[in-house]
Amino acid sequence: MNRTEVSFGVKKHNADRFLDAVSEQLTYLSNVRFFVVEENDYKREIDFKPSVIYNSKHLIITESNYYARPHIVVVKSEGSTTGINYGHVDFRELEMEQLYGAVGLKCPIRQVYKNEQGEEVVMQDGVDVTPSREKVIWSDNTKQFVQNLILQAGEEATELVQEKLNETDFLKWVAACKNVVFSGKLEGDNSANGKVLQAMSRIIDTKTLKPVYPENKRIKFDHMGKVFEGFNIRLHTLSNKLENGEFKIVSNTTDVDTWEKFDVDKVYFRKEGFTRLKDAYLMKENGGSFISIRKKSTQDLEDKCDDPATRPEDLVLYEAQLGKIKKNQIEIEKYLSESENYRVYDDVIVPDDFEASLKEEEEVLAATGGGTQRLTPAELRELNKQIVGYTVRAATARHANEWNDSVWDKVEPKLSELRATKTVIYYGTDADSDKLKLAAEVLHHFTPSISQVYPGSSWTPPYSNGRSDPMHFFMCHPSRFTNDKGELSHSMAGTINRDFNCPQLIKLSESNVKQVQNVENIKHIDEFFYAVDEEDNLTCSFYLRVYYAAHTMDIEIVQPFFENLQSINPLFSQIYEKLDYVKDKLSYKLKGHHHNIIDEVFTRLNKMAALEYVCMTSPDDKEAIANTSSKLFIASDIPGAKIRIPGLEGLISYYKDFTETSQHVLSQISNYKYEDEATKREIQLYLKAKGLLEMTIPVEELNEFESFISLNL
C-alpha cells in the first residue's frame, strides 16, 4: 500500500500547540492519520477528524462543535471534497454581524494572470492568500467571494428544506414550514439533514426560505396574505366586557397577519356567522384562544366586472384579480378540508351545561368587580399573564452540605414584570440545573437574605434555614411562603441596598424559554460563566470575577488589626475593607470541591487569567498574545481576556509585605482602633522602627478597585 509518512520532533512545551495546529488545519483531509510517539516509544493514534454530515459544492459541515464559528476551508478547486482549514471567517472585515455554526466555507485560491493587453484575467475565482499560502488576505475579492458563499448557503438550505417538507397535509405542511423558518429546524428531525439545517440556520436568515407546497407548486410559504389571499383570518381571545352593569365573557378579535400568530392546532374554518357562546366555548377548549378562517366576499369585484360603465382596460384587471382570488379560495379550501386538523366552526356543538357554567363565571366577575375569585391556578396565571418557574433554595436536610444539594422553589412572576426587569436575571432549563446551582453558590454572599427582602416578617418561612437564607429570586415570593410574609422591602428597586442589584436565578420549562428570549436583562446561565465584552475579550459576570478573586487569593484571613490602624492613617482601613470584601465572598462548599461543572468553569477561568497576564505584561506583543490564545483556546484571534479585579493584586502585595513582620505583635493588641493616644504613639514608633510607615500606600490601586466595584454594583 502506497503512503507518505511525515515525522516531526516536537519539544514537550510545544506539544499541545502542535496537536492543536494539526487537528485544526488537517481536519478535512480524510486520508490523513495522526500518531504521537511518547518518550517511552509508546505510539498512539489521535482521532482528530469529526464526522462530516454534509459536503456540497460550497459547504462542509460536521457534527463537532470544535469549530463553532464559520471557517475558511481552502480547496484545490470548486467542488473539491477535501481541503485545509485556514481558520475563522473575520466578519468584522466583511462588515457583517458575527455569525456562528460549525460550517466550513469551501474557497479555492484565486488565480489570475495578465493578458497581452495588461488586463487581469481570472482563471479561478476564490480567496486571496499570502505568497507563502499561510493565511487568507481579506481583500475586496476575498470579501466578495465569501459573502457570495453565504448567499449560496441559503439556496442550498432551501433545497434541503424542500426535500424534507414532502408533507401533503396542508396544515401540517404549514406547521413544518413555520418550525423551519422561525426556529431553523425540523420538528423531531435528528437525522443528518436536520442537523445540517440547524447548522446552516446559524449563518443564513431562515425567514428568506420559501418552501413549496408539494401538492401545488404555485403555493409557497411566503407572506400570509399571499398564501391566504381571499380569506379573513382572525384570532379570538378571551375578554371581559361590562354591559349594562353586567360582566360578559366575550371574544376579542384581531387580524392574524403573520405566521407567528398562526397556530394550526387552533384553526376553525367558518362558513356562516358566529355566536358569543360558541366563541367562549372554543376559547376555553383551546387554552384561551382560537383562530377562524373565512372566505372574503368577492361581490364588490363581481359588481365591477358586471358594470357596463367599467372601462375595458379596468375590466381586464378586475377579471384577472377576481379569477386569481377565486382560484386561490377554491384550492386553499380544498386543501384545508383534506387536512387531518380540519375543523368547521359551524359544526361545533356546545355542551348543554356550558352556558350555565359560563353564566356562573360571569356572575362571579360581576360580584367581585371583574375579580378573579373561583378561578383555577392555571386560569389565574393566564389572566395575570404569569409563568411558572423555579429558583434555587439552600437545602435543610441534615446530610445536605454540598453546593448541589440545594433544591427548587416554585415562583410565578408576572410576565410583564419579568420582561421589564432592571436587574439581570439568569435563566436555564432542567438541562442547566447544576449550572444554576453553582451560580447560586457563587452568589451566596452577594444575594439579599429573606430578612432584607421581607424586613416585616418576624417568622421563619417553612422549609427554611432561617431569615438569613439567600433569596435568589425576589421579583415575587416563592409559593412556599404560605403565611403572612410581611411587606416587600422598598429597596427592591435597588435604590437603597445595592444587594438588590444582584442577579436573580430562575429555571424555566423549554416551552417558557421563548417568553424571555431577546429581553435585554434576561440572559442564559452560560453567560454568567462565559461572556465576551464589547472589545471581544473573554470574560464572565462581575460576581464570578469577584468570587474567582476570592478563590485564588493566597491570604487565609485578613487581620482585623489592619483595620484598627485607621487612626494612624484612614487608608489602612480602606485597604482592609477591600480585601475583606473579596475574601468574604468565598464559599467553603466549593473550595477544593471537584465536579465536572466546577472543574470546567475554573479550568476556563484559569485559562482566561493566563491570557490576561500575557496581555498585561506584553500588550504590544501581538504574536505572543496570538500564540497564547491559540494554545489555550484553539482560536488565535482572541484579543484578550478580562478576569482580574483591577487594583486587587497591588493591594494584596502591599498587605502581605506590611503584615509579614508586624502581625505577630499587632494582632495581640486588643485596643479597638488604637484610639488611646498612648497606644497609638507606641504603635507608630513600632511601625516606624520596622520601616512600614515608609512603604508607599497603593492609592491608585485603591481607586481602581473602588471604581470597578462601584461601576458594577
N, C-alpha and C positions, 0 to 999 in steps of 0.2 A: 504494500500500500504506500503510495507516494505521500509525502508530507514534508513540511518545513518546520524545523524546531529552532526557536529563538530563545536564548538564555541570557539573563542579566544577573549580575551580582548587586544586591541592594543592602545598604547598611541598615542596621536594626532600627535606628531612629527615623529612617525614611520609609520603612516597610509599609506603614499604614497609608501614607500618601501614594506610594506606588500601587498598592492594591486598589485604592480608590480610583486612581487615574486609569488603570487598565479596565476596571469594571465599568467606569463611566464611558470611556471612548470606544471600547470594542464591544459594547453590549449588543449591538445589532449584527455582529458577524457570526452567523450560525455555525460555521465550520472551525471556530477557534476554541481551543481548550486551554485552560489556565491551571498550571500546577505551581505549588510552592514547596521548595525543599528546605526543611528546617536544618539547624546546625547539627543535629544528630543524624542527618541524612534521611529523616523521615519525609516522605513525599505524600502530599495531599492535594486533591483537586479542589479548586474554588468554583463553586456553581454560581456564576455571576450573571447569567442570561435569563431575564424574565420571560414568561410565556407571552408570545405575540398573539394577540387575538384579532388583529386587523392589519392588513398590509395591502394598501392600494397604490394607485399610481402616484398619489401625492402625500399620503399619510401612513404612519406606522404607530400602532397603539399596543401597549402591553397591559397586563393585569397588575403590574407592580406600581406602587406609589413612590418608588425610589426617586423617580424624576417627576415630581408633582407639578412641574411647570413646563409649558411647551418648549421644545428644544430643537435645534437645527441638526438634522442628520444629513451630512454631505454624502451624496450618492454619485456613482460613476456617470449615470445618465438617467433621464426621466424614466420612471417606471421601475428602476432597479429595486430589488427586494432587500438588499443589504447596504450598509453604509457606516460612516464614522460619526459618532456623536460629538458635535462641536460646542455643546453647552447650551445654556438657556437663551431664549429669544429676549433681546433687550427692547421691551415695549416702550421704554422712555425714548429710545432712538426712533421708534416708529410713531411716536407721539400718540400712543394708544393707551387705554387703561390696561393695567396689569391683568393678564388672563392666567388661568390655572388649568391643570389637567395633564396627565401623563401622555401627551401627544407629541410624536416626533414628526416634524415637517421635512419632507424629503426635498433636498435642494442640491441640484447639480452645481458644479463650479462654472461660473460664467466664462465662456471662451469667445474671444473676439480677435479679429485681425483687420488691418487696414488694406484696402484695395489700392490699385494704381492711382486712383484719384484722391487718395488720402482719406477716404471715407471709412468709418468704422462699420465692419460687417459682423453681426452676431452669429457665431456658429452654433452656440448652445446657450440658451438663457439660463440664469441661475443667480447665485450669490457671489460677490467678490470676496476673495481671501487674500491674505498676505502672501508675498512671494514664496515664503517658506511653508505656506499652507498650514500654519499653526493655529490661526484663528480667523473668524469672519470679520470682514470690514463692513461696517454699517453705512455703506454708500447709498446714494439715491437708487441705484439699480437693485441693491440688496433689499432695501425697504420696500420697493415696489413689488419685487418678486415674492417676498414673504407675505405682504398684505394680500396679494392675489391668491396665495396658497390658502390663507384663512377663509377667503371668499369661496374657494373651490371646496373647502371642507363643508360649508353649508350645503352645497349641491350634493355632495356625497351623503350627507346626513339625510337629506330629503329622499334620496333613493333607498337608503336603509329603512327609513320610516315606511315608505310606500310598500316595500317588500313585506314588512311585518303587519301593516294595517290592512289585512285582507278580510276584515270583518264586514259581512254583508248586512247585518242587523244595523239599521241606520242610527238608532240612539246609542247602541254600544260602540259604533264607529266614532260618533261624536265624543263619547266619554274617553275613548282611547286617544283620540286626537288631542283632546284637552290635556290629558296627562302628559303626552309627549311635548306639546308646545309649551306648556306652562311649568312643567317640572323636569323636562329633559329625560324622561324615562318611560318605558312601557310598563304598566301595572303588572306586577308579578313576574316580570321577564328577567330571569337571571342567566339567560343564555349569553353567548358571546356577543350577538348583535345588541342585546340590551345593555351590556357593559360598554360596548363601543359607543353607542348613542349617548350614554351618560358621560363618557369622556369627551365626546365631541361637543356636548351641550355646554361645556365649560369654556369653549373657545368660539362658539357661534351664538347668535341670537336665535333661539329656537322659535321665537314668535314669528320669524320670517319663513318658517316651514309651511308649505301649503299642500298637505297630503290630499290625494284624490279619492273620492268615494268609489270603491270597486264596481258598484252596480251602475254608476253613471259618471263617466269621465268629465262631464260638464261641471259637476259639483265638487268644488274644492273647499277645504277647511279654511275659509277666508273670513272676512268680516261677517258678523251675524246677519247684517242687513242684506248681504248678497245671498247667503245660503237660504235664509227665510224671507226672501223677497215676496211680498204679497200676504204676509202674516203679521198679526199683532201678538207679541209675546209679553206677558205680564207676570210680575212677581206679586203674590198675595201674602201679606204678613199680618199677624195679629195686632189689633189696635183697639183701644177703648175709646168710646165716643159718648159724651154726655148729651143726651137728647131728651128735652122736656123734663129735666130733673132726674132722668134715669140713665144708668150706665149701660151701654150696649157694646158687646164684643163684635167688632166689625173687621172687614178686610181692608187693609190699606194697600193700594195697588200702585206699582211703579213699573215703567217700561224696562224690559231686560234687553240691553243693547250691547252687552259684552259677554263673551263666553265664560268669564269667571263667575258670572251670576247665574249661569245656566246649569242647573242640577238635573241630570237626566233621570234621576230616581224620583223626582217630584213633578214630572210633566203630565199634564192632563189636556187632551185635545177637546176643545169646546166648540160645539156646533150652534147651540142656542144661547139663551141668556143665562144669568147666574142668580143664585139666591144667597142671602146672608147666612142662612142656616147651613147650607151645603159648604159655603166658603169656610165657616167656622169649623165644621167637622173635618174638612180636608186639611186645614191648617193644624188642627190638633193631632191628626193622624200622621202628619209629616213633619213633626217637630217644630211647628210654629209657622210654616210657610209652604206654599206650593206654587207651581208655575202653570199658567194656562196659555194654550196656543189656539188662535182662532184666525180663520181666513179673513183678510180685509175685503171690504166691498169694492167691486170694480165698476159700480154703477155710474160713477162720475165719468170715467173714461169711456164707457159704453155710450153714454149720452152724447159725448163729444163726437164719437165716431158716427152716430146716427144723425147728428145735427146737420141739415143741408147747408147751413151757413159756414160750416167748418171749411177753411181753405184747403185745397188739395195737398199742399206741401205739409200742412199741420196734420192732416188726416193720415198721411203716411207715418208720421212719428207716433200719433196716438195709437194706430193699429199695431205698430211694432211693439210699443210699450205694453199694450193690452195683451197681445199674444205672448210676450215674454213672461208677464206676471201669471197669466192663466196656466201656461205650461209648467211654471215652477210650482204653482199651487197644486196642480194635479199630481205631479211627480212626488213632491215632498209629502203630501197627504197619503199617497200610496205607500211610500217607504215608512212613514210613521205607523200606519195601520198594520204593517207587516212586522213591526218591531215587537220583541218579547215584552218590552216595557210599556207598550201602548196601552193607555187608559183613557177612557172617554168621560169627561166631566158630566155629561148629560145622563150617563148610565149609572152614576154613583148613587147608591141608596143609603140614605142617612138612617141609622138605627132609631127605633121608636123612642128609646129612653134618652137620646142625646139632647133633644130640645129641652127636656126637663132639667138635665144637669147643666146645660148652658144657662138656662134661666136662673138656676140656683147660684151659679158663679156670678152672674150679673147682679143678683141681689146682694151678695157679699161685697161686691165692688161699691154698690150704692151705699150700703150700711157703713162702710169704712172710708167713704170719700175717695174711692179708687184705690184703696189699700191692697195689701197682699195677704190678708188672712186666709187660712184654709188652703193655701197653695202648697203643692208638694215642694220639697227641696229643689228638685230639678226645674220646676216651673218658676220658683223664686229666683234661681240663678239666671234663668233665661230672661226674666223680667228686669232684673237688676244688671244684666249683662255681666255676670260673674263667671269666672272659670275656676276649675278645681286644680290645685297644685299641692305640693308637699315641700316642707322645709326641714332643715336638719335640727335635731334636738339631741343634747347630750343624754346618753343612756343612764338609767338609775339602777339597773341590776347590779348586784354585789360583785359579780365577776366582770362587769363591763368597764375595763380600764384602758382599752385601746382606742385609738382615734376612730377606727372604723366600726366600733361597737355602737356608734350613735344611731338613732332611729329617726323616723319621719313623722312630722306633724302635718295634718291636713290644714290647708288655708284656702280661702275662697275670695281672692281680691276682685274688685270691680275692674273690668277690662279697660274702661276709660281711664281710671286712676293708674293702672299698671302701665299703660302706654304713655301717660304723661309724667312718669317718674322723673324726678330731678336728680336722684341718686342712682348710681349704677346698680343694675340687677343682673346677676349671672344666672343663666338657666341651663338645664340639661334634661335628659330623659333617663329612663331606667338604665340605659347603657352607660350613663355618666355618673352613676351613683357614687362610686369610690372617689371620683374627682371632686364631686360636690362635698363629700365628707372630708376630704383632705383640705379643700379650701376653707371649710368651716373651722377646722382645727388651726389652720394658719391665721384665720381671722379672730380666733377665740379672744385674744386680748385687745382687739380693736373694737369689737362689736358691743353695742349697748346691752345692758342687762335688763331683766324683767323690771326691776325697781326703777330703772331710768325711763323705760318706755311707759310703764304704768306706775308712776310715783304715788298714786292714790290708793294702790292696793296694799292691804295690810296682811294678806294671807299668802300661803304658798299654793300655786295652782297645782292641779292633780298631775301626778307622774313627773314631778319636777324635783331637781336637787335643791331648789330654793330660789329666792328672789334675785340671787346673783347669777343665775343661769344666763348665758348669752342668748339673745334673740336674733336669729339670722334672717328673719323676715318680719318687718314691723310695719308694713303698709296696712295690714289688718291682723287681728288677733287669731291665733290658731283655734280650731274647733274644740280643742281640749279645754279651753278656758270657759268652763260651763257655769262658773259662779260670777258674782259681782267682781269684776276685774279692776274697777277704778277707772279714772279718766286717762285718756292718752296724754302724754307729755306735750306741752307746747313746743318743745324743742324738736319735735318730729320733723319740722321743716328744715332742720339743720342750722337754724339761726342762733340758737343758744349753746347747744352742746355739739361740737363738731364730730362726736362719735356717731351721730345720726347721718353723717355723710358716708359712713362705712358701707361698702357694697352689701347688698342683700342676696340671698340664695334661694332659688326655687326650682323644684323638679316638676316637669310638666309631662303630660302624655304626648305621644307623637302627634295626635290629632290637634292638640292645642298649641303646638310649637308655631304653626303658621300664624297664630293670633299675635305673636310678639316679634316675629322676624322683621327686620328692617326698621325697628324702633331704635332711635339714636342711643338711648342709655340702657338698652337691654342687649346683653351680649352672651354668646355661648360660653360655657365654662372653660373651654380650651383657651379663650383669650385672657383668662385670669393667669394662666401659666405661660402661655407663649403669645407674644404680640410683636408687631412691627411699628415703630414710631414714624413720625412724619418724614424723617430723613432715612427711612428704610433700615434703621438699626434694629437688631434683635433686642427684645426687652420682655418685660412681663408687667403685671399690675404693680402699682406703687406698694400695696400692702405685702405682696410677696417679696418685693425688693427689700423692704424693711425686715421681714421675717428672715430672709436669706442672710442679711447682715448679722442679725442676732445669732443665726445658726452657725455662722463662720467666725464670730468674734472669739478671740483667744483670751478672753477675760472671764474668769469664773464668777466674780462678783464685783460690782462697782462699790468701792469702800465708802460708807456714809461720811467718814471724816473729811472726804474731799469736798462734800457739800458744805460742811461746817466751816471751811476756810473762807466762806463768803465775807466774813467780817474783815478779813485781810485783803481780799480782792473779790468782788462780785462775780468775776469771770470764772473763778473756780467752781462756784455753784452752778453756773450755766453749763460748763463742761460736764459736770456730774449729771445734770438733768438730761442732757442729750444722750449720754452713754447709757444712763439708766432707762431712758425711754426705749431705746433699741433692745437692751438686754431683757427688759420686761416682756417683750413680745414672744419670747421663746416658749415652746410647748414641750414639756417632758414626755408627752405621748409620741412625739415624732423624733426627738433626739436619739440617734442610734438605732431607730426602728427601721427594719427593712421590709419592703413591699414593692411589687413591680411598679406600681404607680409612683410611689415615693422615689424609688431609685431612678425611674425615667425622668421625673421632674428635676431632681437635684443633679443628675448627670448633665442634663441640658443647661441648668443654671451654672454649673462649674465650667462648662464649655464657653458659655457667654462671658463669664468673668475672665477666662483666659484670653478670649478675643479682645475684650475691652482693655485688658492690661497691655496687649501689644499696641492697640490704637493709642493708648495714653502715653506709652514710653517711646513709640516710634510713629508719631502721627503723620509724618511725611513719607514714610517708607511704604509705599503702596504695594510693593512686591511682597514684603513681609506680612502685611495685612491680608493680602490675597492668598498667600500660602497657608497662613493660619486658618483663614476662613475655609479653604478647601480641605485642610486636614481635619478640622473639627466638624464641619457641616456639609462636606462634599462640594457644595457650590463655592466658587471662588469670587463671586461678585457681591458678597455681603459686605457693605461698607463698614460695619462695626457693630458694637453691642453696648447697651446701657443697662447695667445691672447693679453697679455700686451706688452707695449713698454718698453724694458729694460732701466732702469735708470730713466724713466719719473716720477714714483711715488716719488722717492727720491728728484728730482728737484722741484716737486710741493710742497712737505712738507717743503723743505728749503725756497722756495719763500714765502709761506704763513706765516711761522714763522718770516721771515725777514720783511715782509711788514705789518704785523698785526698792529704794532705801529708806523711805520715810514711813511706810505703812506700819512697820513693826512698832514704832513708837507712838505715832499719832492715833492709831486705831485703839490704843489703850486709854486715851484721854476721853472721858465721858462728857466733859463740859459742852453742852449743846451750843453749836455755832461759835464757840470760843468767844462769847461776848464779854466775859470778865477781862478787864483791861490788863491785869497782871498776867493772866494765862495767855492772852493774845500777844503780849510783848515777848513772853518766853518762847512761844511758838515761832514768832517772827525771827528771833535770834537763832533758833534751831534751823529753820528753813534757810536762813542766810548763810549759816555755817556750812550747810550741806550744798550751798550754791544753787538751790532750787528756785530762789526768787530771781535769779539772773536768767533763767530759761525764758525764751520768748513764747508768750502765750499765743496759741494759734487763733487769732481773732478772725482772720479771713476764712478759715475752715469753719469756725462757729457760724459766721454769717451764711456761708454756702449751705451748711446743714439746715439752718433755720429757714432759709428761703425755700429749699427743696421741700421741707415738711409743710410749710405754710401754703405753698403753691398746690400741693396735692391733697390737702385736707379741707 
